[in-house]
Amino acid sequence: MTLEEQIQEDIKAAMKAKDTVALNATRAVKGEILLFKTAEGGSHEVTDGDVQKMIQKLVKQRREAAEQFVAAGRKELADNELAEASVMEKYLPAQLTEAEVEAKVKEIIASVGATSIKDMGKVMGAANKALAGQSDGRTISAVVKKLLS
């Protein structure tokens, strides 16, 4: 079963269970998939990798929105955004811990030959490719800065 089919099945299950958080989250993912399929010049075929990239983008949006809601004193809205993000995350591969990211970034720094913060661009490019889908860019960036400083 593809990820797209799994999401469709989960929409049905959420409707039957009357789980509004799961329903909203899965419908948001389904909407992104439909936009991708109907985009001008698009391939109209969606792979599991494409769906995972869309989900990562949606999770990031939910987390940023939650931060803004917390800053504005709207905890209930932030909780809703975080709940939707956690539903979406179940479709993503397991995320690496910060220690695992640090170990992989050390390997990348050694292979690239980076010595100072000036080499951050080279390291980030390689790290983002190597850790795609396993960690978010914010964590990778923080680790790279820490190790190159």
C-alpha positions, 0 to 999 in steps of 0.5 A, spaced: 500 500 500 502 506 498 503 512 502 497 516 499 493 510 499 494 509 507 492 516 508 486 515 504 484 509 508 486 513 515 481 519 512 475 514 512 477 511 519 478 518 522 471 519 519 468 513 522 471 514 529 469 522 529 476 524 530 477 531 528 484 532 529 486 526 525 481 528 520 483 535 519 491 532 519 490 527 514 485 531 509 491 537 509 496 531 507 491 529 501 490 536 499 497 537 498 497 531 494 492 533 490 495 540 489 501 536 487 498 532 482 494 537 478 500 542 478 502 546 472 507 542 469 507 536 474 508 529 473 501 527 475 504 521 479 506 522 486 511 517 489 512 516 497 518 520 497 514 526 494 508 525 499 514 524 505 516 531 503 509 534 503 508 531 510 515 534 512 513 541 510 506 541 513 509 538 520 514 544 519 508 549 518 504 546 524 510 547 529 511 554 526 504 556 527 504 553 534 510 557 536 506 563 534 500 561 537 504 560 544 507 567 543 500 570 542 497 567 548 493 562 544 495 555 548 489 551 545 490 553 538 497 551 539 495 544 542 491 543 536 497 545 531 501 540 535 496 534 535 495 535 528 503 535 527 503 529 531 498 525 527 502 527 520 509 525 523 506 517 523 507 517 516 514 519 516 520 515 517 523 515 524 527 521 526 534 521 528 536 524 535 540 530 536 546 525 538 545 521 532 545 527 527 551 530 531 555 523 529 553 523 522 555 531 521 562 529 524 563 524 518 560 529 513 565 535 516 571 530 515 569 528 508 568 535 506 574 537 509 571 543 513 575 547 518 571 553 520 564 556 520 566 559 513 565 552 510 558 551 513 555 552 506 558 546 504 557 542 510 549 544 510 549 542 503 552 535 504 548 534 511 541 536 508 542 531 502 545 525 507 539 526 512 533 528 508 527 525 511 531 523 518 532 530 521 529 537 520 533 543 517 533 547 524 536 541 528 542 540 522 543 547 522 544 548 530 549 541 530 553 544 524 554 551 527 556 547 534 561 543 531 564 548 526 565 554 532 
